[in-house]
Amino acid sequence: MSDLVTMPAQASPSARRVRSIARVLSVDGGTAWLEPEQTSACGHCASAASCGSNGLGSSGSRLEKRHFPLANSADLQAGERVVVTVDESSLLKASLTAYMIPLVVAIGAGSIAESLYGSDLLSLAAMSLGLIAGLLVARLVARRLAARGELAPHFLRRAAPGESCNAD
């Protein structure tokens, strides 16, 4: 699990950032490609057999592992473990974009259709179209956030041997 840290000089002194450990997969010019490490707690607790996080979200069941780019200003090499951070408010913006926009547009479209026409079938159709429209709007907003660099991780330091996300 990721934990929160306060970055002294990156943004504002009070900026809260989420810290996580990632492994450098490859280096391509000035870009290092990273893969986030699964936390040691996942799959190792007493509830591992019945836990939902060990199902669809586990690394073995993913169609493609999540890789992300990082500017390689620290001369990182493939195989190294690094600590990266993301601004907490950026994660909140990304979550609201991904979940709230489609939900609000779908419910809004369904409510308007219900109040205008009073038909369940038309309300269902409006909600479906609202969901599609909301997903398209969310995609545009996410692209804008990414283009501004708000979702980009930042290199903090190289990870110590045996360090996990939960270590301070």
C-alpha positions in Angstrom: 0.0 0.0 0.0 1.3 3.5 -0.8 1.8 6.0 2.0 1.7 9.7 2.2 4.8 11.9 2.5 5.3 15.7 2.6 7.7 16.9 0.0 9.9 19.7 1.3 10.9 21.5 -1.9 9.1 19.9 -4.9 5.9 22.0 -4.9 4.6 23.9 -1.9 6.0 23.0 1.5 2.6 21.6 2.6 2.0 19.6 -0.6 1.1 16.0 0.4 2.3 13.4 -2.0 1.6 9.6 -2.3 4.8 7.6 -2.3 5.2 4.2 -4.0 8.1 1.9 -5.1 8.5 0.9 -8.7 11.1 -1.1 -10.7 12.8 0.3 -13.7 12.0 -2.0 -16.6 13.9 -0.3 -19.4 15.5 3.0 -20.3 14.8 4.6 -23.6 16.8 7.8 -24.1 15.7 10.3 -21.4 12.8 8.1 -20.3 12.8 5.3 -17.8 9.9 2.9 -18.0 8.7 1.8 -14.6 6.4 -0.9 -13.2 4.8 -0.4 -9.8 5.6 -3.1 -7.3 2.8 -5.0 -5.7 2.8 -4.5 -1.9 4.0 -7.3 0.3 0.7 -7.4 2.1 -1.3 -8.4 -1.0 -2.0 -12.1 -0.9 -0.2 -12.7 2.4 -2.7 -11.8 5.0 -5.1 -14.2 6.8 -7.9 -13.2 4.4 -5.9 -13.8 1.2 -8.0 -16.7 0.1 -11.3 -14.7 0.2 -9.9 -11.3 -0.7 -11.2 -9.6 -3.8 -7.8 -7.9 -4.4 -6.2 -11.2 -5.3 -8.7 -11.8 -8.1 -9.3 -9.5 -11.1 -6.8 -6.9 -9.9 -3.9 -9.3 -9.2 -0.8 -9.2 -11.4 -1.4 -12.7 -12.7 -4.9 -11.9 -14.0 -4.1 -8.6 -15.7 -4.1 -8.6 -19.5 -1.2 -6.2 -19.5 0.9 -5.0 -16.6 0.8 -1.3 -15.9 4.0 0.5 -17.1 4.5 4.2 -16.9 7.2 6.7 -18.1 9.4 8.8 -15.8 11.9 11.4 -16.9 15.3 9.8 -16.4 17.1 12.8 -14.8 18.8 10.5 -12.2 20.5 8.2 -14.7 18.4 5.2 -13.7 19.3 1.7 -15.0 17.0 -1.3 -15.8 16.4 -3.4 -12.7 16.8 -0.6 -10.1 14.0 0.0 -7.6 13.0 3.6 -7.1 10.6 5.6 -4.9 8.3 7.8 -6.9 5.7 10.3 -5.7 2.4 11.7 -7.1 0.6 14.7 -5.7 -2.3 13.7 -3.6 -4.6 16.3 -5.2 -3.7 14.9 -8.6 -4.9 11.5 -7.6 -8.1 13.0 -6.3 -8.7 14.8 -9.6 -8.0 11.6 -11.5 -10.4 9.6 -9.3 -13.2 12.2 -9.6 -12.6 12.4 -13.4 -12.8 8.6 -13.8 -15.8 7.9 -11.6 -17.8 11.1 -10.9 -18.1 12.6 -14.3 -19.6 9.5 -16.0 -21.9 8.8 -13.0 -23.2 12.3 -12.7 -23.8 12.6 -16.5 -25.6 9.2 -16.6 -27.8 9.9 -13.6 -28.5 13.5 -14.9 -29.5 12.2 -18.3 -31.7 9.5 -16.8 -33.4 12.0 -14.4 -34.1 14.5 -17.1 -35.6 11.8 -19.4 -37.7 10.5 -16.5 -39.1 13.9 -15.6 -39.8 14.8 -19.3 -41.2 11.6 -20.6 -42.0 9.4 -17.5 -40.9 6.3 -19.4 -38.6 3.7 -17.8 -37.4 2.6 -21.2 -36.5 6.1 -22.3 -34.8 6.8 -19.0 -32.7 3.7 -19.4 -31.7 4.7 -22.9 -30.9 8.2 -21.7 -28.8 6.9 -18.8 -26.9 4.6 -21.3 -26.3 7.5 -23.6 -25.4 9.7 -20.6 -22.9 7.1 -19.4 -21.2 7.0 -22.9 -21.1 10.8 -23.0 -19.7 11.0 -19.5 -17.0 8.5 -20.3 -16.0 10.6 -23.4 -15.9 13.8 -21.3 -13.9 12.0 -18.6 -11.4 10.8 -21.3 -11.0 14.4 -22.6 -10.5 15.7 -19.0 -8.0 13.0 -18.3 -6.0 13.8 -21.4 -5.9 17.5 -20.4 -4.7 16.6 -16.9 -2.0 14.3 -18.4 -1.0 17.0 -21.0 -0.4 19.5 -18.1 1.7 16.9 -16.3 -0.6 16.7 -13.3 -0.7 12.9 -13.3 3.1 12.4 -13.9 5.0 10.6 -11.2 8.2 12.3 -9.8 11.4 10.6 -8.8 12.1 10.9 -5.1 15.1 8.6 -4.6 16.5 5.1 -5.2 14.9 2.5 -2.9 17.0 0.9 -0.2 17.5 -2.9 -0.5 14.5 -4.6 1.0 12.5 -1.4 1.4 8.7 -1.6 1.0 6.1 1.1 0.7 5.3 0.8 4.4 8.8 1.6 5.5 9.6 5.2 6.5 
